[in-house]
Each structure stands twice: as C-alpha cells, then as structure tokens.
Amino acid sequence: MKKLNVVFLLSVLSIFLFAGCSQNQMSTMVRTVGVGESAMPINAGSFAIESFMENATTVDNISSIDYHDLVDFASEDLLMKSKIKDNCRYIGLNGRVGFDNYTELKLGFFIGMINYSNNIFLHVDGNNQVSYEESIIENTFAGFQLGVKRLLTDYENPFRMSLYLEGKQIFIEGSGSSVAKYDGTNTEFKSALIFGYLDDPAMRNFPSLSLYYSLANTSRKETIPGISAKRHPQAIGLETNFNLDLGAIYANVATGLEKEIVDKTKDKIIPYASVSVGFQFMRKK
C-alpha cells in the first residue's frame, strides 16, 4: 500500500510539473449559527427593513484537483488535506412586518463566502519527502429565510417571552467547474424561546436571552466515499441579545454559544456574534 501511495504521489508530481496547469477546487457545505432575535416583535402596523451580518459554520467539504491536459485524470476528484476555516460570516437584507403587537413576520435573503486553504503537490525530493504549496480558495453560498415571532406573554407585562420559528434555504456553489456536480442545498429549521425584560416601552432598550434548537438538512447532488450525500446535524444554543431602539432606527447585537448534539460535524462549542441594523417605517407606539 505504501508503494502504491508513492507511485500515486509521483504520478501526481509528474503531471503537475510537466503539464503545469492544475486547478485546486472545493465544494463546502455550510449551516448557519444562532438566531439573532430580540424578545419583542416590532409594533403593530410597522414595517422595517434591516441589514444583518451573521455566522455560518462548515459541515463537510470535497476537494478536487483537475488536470486539463491529461484525459485520464480530468474527472478525478481527490480528497485533499485541507485547513478549513470553521466559521465565516454572511450578510443579507430582511423585511419585517408587525401584526397586532404580538406577531411579526420576517422575510429576507443573504449571501456569504467561506475562505479556506488547501495543499497542492509541488515535488518529491531524494528522501521521498513531499513539498506543498498553500492555495487560498473561496466558496460561495446564498439563500433566503422566513421567520415568525410570537409574543407569548401579555403585551403590558414587563417580563417578555416570545416563541420564534425560522426556516432557511441555502444554496451551495463550489469554487470551480470540476466540483459543480457536488453542489447542493441546506434546508434549516430553528425554534427559540426568547426571554426579555423591558423597563421603559418608549425606549425599548433591553437585553434578552434565547434558548434555541437548530436542525440542518444538507443534500449534495453527488458525493465521494467518506462523505455522506445527506447529513442532518442538530444543535442547541444559548444567546444574549443587546437591543437599541432610537425611534425609527434600531440595532441588535447578539452573542452566544452553540453545541452540536446529533450527527455532529465537530465536538467543540462554537462561539459566535452577529449584528443587525434596521429602519422602521409607519412606527406606532
């Protein structure tokens, strides 16, 4: 087996050195992290537009080397040693509508990019030691989201508790044509109980605390041995939101910790932070 590995490395080496036209590509599946929601829905009859920056993390990845000058290797997809950046950020825009001071509907879209480095073979020296060169590649994803927030406690009660439900559809696009067949989608569902305390309804400046559950359903068009075509990672999280309301303008800064519990892609606890800034129209107090 070791001899076969050396022959394989030497074959890759000779192709790289003499063909001189290899491409390093990757398709990376991602899921989002956190909820980024305050306890209170926006006012009845109000409409808001907000921009946001939130967090995503990797689920799995397929790396490919494509050798254009050698037909036998043109469609080979090789799983490489990779240094994947676990977390990344994505940006987007939401529209929000308030109903009867108890219910809020949110609809938005987002785009993101994850950077990672990958190793490509350079040469084998006299001691059969392989040298590498690090290549930085970017993988893109985009999607839309739908969220519903429902205030469970009385509107005049200073102790707030809301139920939040969210669905996301994420579309993954690989970094090159040779990995396009591995692209896929991720359909996410999240539920959260959001607790908040409001001293002054006119100011709306208050912290809130969220307990949430997240389910991701990733699906690739095709895959390779060692990576499942479909995965269903589940996670739980604890999040604190700091909210600022300045009349027509509002902001929300969230920070939290998340832990995968089922179909885990990583064992560590994931820390994260997000921010959103919005402008509220037809505001009613």
C-alpha positions in Angstrom: 0.0 0.0 0.0 2.8 2.4 0.8 4.5 1.6 -2.6 1.2 2.4 -4.3 0.9 5.7 -2.4 4.5 6.7 -3.5 3.6 5.8 -7.1 0.5 7.8 -6.9 2.3 10.8 -5.5 5.0 10.6 -8.2 2.3 10.4 -10.8 0.6 13.5 -9.5 4.0 15.1 -9.3 4.9 14.4 -12.9 1.6 15.6 -14.1 1.9 18.9 -12.1 5.5 19.6 -13.2 5.2 18.8 -16.9 1.5 19.7 -17.6 1.8 22.8 -15.4 -1.9 23.5 -15.3 -3.6 22.0 -12.2 -6.5 23.6 -10.5 -7.4 23.3 -6.8 -11.1 23.5 -6.2 -13.6 22.7 -3.4 -17.3 22.4 -2.6 -18.1 23.2 1.1 -21.4 22.6 2.7 -22.3 25.1 5.5 -25.0 25.7 8.0 -25.9 28.9 9.9 -25.3 29.5 13.6 -27.5 31.4 16.1 -30.9 33.2 15.8 -30.1 36.9 16.4 -33.6 37.9 17.6 -34.8 40.2 20.4 -37.7 39.3 22.6 -40.2 41.8 21.3 -41.9 41.7 17.9 -42.0 45.1 16.1 -45.1 47.2 16.6 -48.5 46.5 15.0 -48.7 48.2 11.7 -45.0 48.8 11.4 -42.7 47.8 8.6 -39.0 47.5 8.8 -36.0 46.9 6.5 -32.8 45.7 8.1 -29.3 44.7 7.1 -27.5 42.0 9.0 -24.2 40.1 9.4 -24.5 36.7 10.9 -22.5 33.4 11.3 -22.2 30.1 9.4 -20.0 27.1 10.0 -18.8 24.2 7.8 -20.4 20.8 7.6 -18.2 19.0 5.2 -16.1 19.6 2.1 -14.9 17.9 -1.1 -11.6 19.0 -2.6 -10.6 18.4 -6.2 -7.5 18.6 -8.4 -8.4 18.9 -12.1 -5.6 18.2 -14.7 -6.8 19.6 -18.0 -4.0 18.1 -20.2 -4.4 14.5 -19.2 -7.8 13.0 -20.0 -7.4 10.0 -17.6 -7.3 12.5 -14.7 -9.6 15.1 -16.0 -12.6 13.9 -13.9 -10.7 12.7 -10.9 -11.8 14.2 -7.6 -9.2 13.7 -4.8 -10.0 14.4 -1.2 -7.1 16.6 0.0 -5.6 17.7 3.3 -7.3 21.0 4.0 -7.3 23.7 6.5 -10.9 24.7 6.7 -11.9 27.9 8.4 -14.7 26.5 10.6 -16.7 29.8 10.9 -17.5 32.5 8.5 -19.9 35.4 8.2 -22.7 36.1 5.7 -24.6 39.3 5.0 -28.2 39.9 4.0 -31.3 42.1 4.0 -34.6 41.4 5.8 -38.1 42.9 5.5 -40.2 42.7 8.7 -43.9 43.3 9.3 -45.6 43.7 12.7 -49.2 42.4 13.4 -51.3 43.3 16.5 -48.2 43.9 18.7 -47.9 40.2 19.3 -46.8 38.7 15.9 -44.0 39.6 13.5 -43.2 38.1 10.1 -39.6 38.3 8.6 -38.6 37.6 5.1 -35.0 38.0 3.7 -32.1 36.9 1.6 -28.4 36.6 2.2 -25.1 35.8 0.5 -21.8 34.5 2.0 -18.3 33.4 1.3 -16.0 31.0 3.2 -12.3 31.2 2.7 -10.0 28.1 3.1 -6.6 27.0 2.2 -5.6 23.7 0.5 -2.4 22.0 -0.2 -1.2 21.1 -3.7 1.8 18.9 -4.6 5.0 20.6 -5.7 7.8 18.0 -5.8 9.2 14.9 -4.1 12.9 15.2 -3.1 15.6 12.5 -2.8 14.2 11.3 0.5 10.7 11.0 -0.9 9.5 14.0 1.1 6.6 15.8 -0.5 6.6 19.6 -0.5 3.4 21.6 -0.7 2.2 25.0 -1.7 -0.8 26.5 0.1 -3.6 27.7 -2.1 -6.4 30.1 -0.9 -9.8 29.4 -2.3 -13.2 31.0 -1.8 -16.5 29.1 -1.7 -19.8 31.0 -2.1 -23.3 30.3 -0.8 -26.7 32.2 -0.9 -30.2 31.7 0.3 -33.4 33.1 1.7 -35.1 32.9 5.1 -38.6 33.1 6.6 -39.1 33.8 10.3 -42.2 34.2 12.6 -42.1 35.6 16.1 -45.0 35.4 18.5 -45.1 37.2 21.9 -46.5 34.6 24.4 -46.9 36.9 27.4 -49.1 39.9 27.9 -48.0 43.0 25.9 -48.2 45.2 29.1 -46.2 42.7 31.2 -42.6 43.9 31.6 -41.4 40.3 31.6 -41.3 39.2 28.0 -41.3 35.7 26.5 -41.6 35.1 22.8 -41.6 32.0 20.6 -39.5 32.3 17.4 -39.6 29.9 14.4 -37.4 30.2 11.4 -36.7 28.4 8.1 -33.7 28.9 5.8 -32.9 27.6 2.3 -29.2 27.7 1.5 -27.7 27.1 -2.0 -24.1 26.0 -2.2 -21.9 26.8 -5.2 -18.4 25.2 -5.5 -15.3 27.1 -6.3 -14.9 25.6 -9.9 -16.5 23.6 -12.7 -15.0 20.3 -11.7 -16.8 20.3 -8.3 -20.1 21.7 -9.6 -21.6 18.2 -9.6 -21.1 18.1 -5.8 -23.0 21.3 -5.1 -26.2 21.1 -3.1 -28.6 22.7 -0.7 -29.2 23.0 3.0 -32.7 23.4 4.5 -32.7 24.6 8.1 -35.3 24.8 10.8 -34.9 26.7 14.1 -37.0 27.2 17.1 -36.3 29.5 20.1 -37.7 30.7 23.3 -36.7 34.3 23.8 -36.8 35.9 27.3 -36.5 39.7 27.8 -37.2 42.4 30.3 -38.5 45.9 29.3 -38.3 48.7 31.8 -39.5 51.5 29.5 -41.6 50.7 26.5 -40.9 54.1 25.0 -37.1 53.5 24.9 -37.1 49.8 24.0 -33.5 49.4 25.3 -33.2 46.0 27.0 -31.3 42.7 26.9 -32.9 39.4 26.1 -31.8 35.7 26.4 -32.6 33.0 23.8 -32.6 29.2 24.2 -32.8 27.6 20.7 -32.7 24.4 18.8 -31.3 24.1 15.2 -31.8 21.3 12.6 -29.9 21.4 9.3 -30.6 19.1 6.3 -27.7 19.2 3.8 -28.0 17.4 0.5 -25.4 17.1 -2.3 -26.2 16.2 -5.9 -23.3 13.7 -5.9 -20.6 12.7 -3.4 -17.4 10.7 -2.9 -16.5 7.8 -0.5 -16.2 9.1 3.1 -18.7 12.0 2.8 -22.4 11.4 3.1 -24.7 12.8 0.4 -27.1 13.8 3.1 -26.5 15.0 6.7 -28.8 16.2 9.5 -26.7 18.0 12.1 -28.6 19.2 15.1 -27.5 21.8 17.7 -28.7 23.7 20.8 -27.6 27.2 21.8 -27.7 29.9 24.3 -27.7 33.5 23.1 -27.8 37.0 24.6 -29.2 40.0 22.6 -28.5 43.6 23.3 -31.0 45.9 21.6 -31.0 49.6 20.9 -34.1 51.5 19.7 -33.6 55.1 18.6 -37.0 55.9 17.2 -37.1 54.9 13.5 -33.6 53.3 13.8 -32.9 50.2 15.8 -29.9 47.8 16.2 -29.4 44.3 17.6 -26.1 42.8 18.7 -26.2 39.1 19.6 -23.5 36.8 21.0 -23.8 33.2 22.1 -22.5 29.6 22.3 -23.7 26.7 20.3 -23.1 22.9 20.6 -23.9 20.2 18.0 -25.7 17.2 19.6 -26.8 14.9 16.7 -24.9 13.9 13.5 -22.1 16.1 14.8 -19.6 17.5 12.4 -17.5 18.9 15.3 -17.3 18.3 19.0 -16.3 21.8 20.2 -18.6 24.5 21.4 -19.0 27.2 18.8 -18.8 30.9 20.0 -20.4 33.5 17.7 -21.6 37.1 17.4 -23.9 38.9 14.9 -25.3 42.4 14.3 -28.3 43.8 12.5 -29.3 47.4 11.9 -32.7 48.5 10.7 -35.0 51.3 9.8 -38.6 51.1 10.9 -41.5 52.7 8.9 -45.0 53.6 10.0 -43.9 53.2 13.5 -46.7 53.1 16.1 -46.2 53.3 19.9 
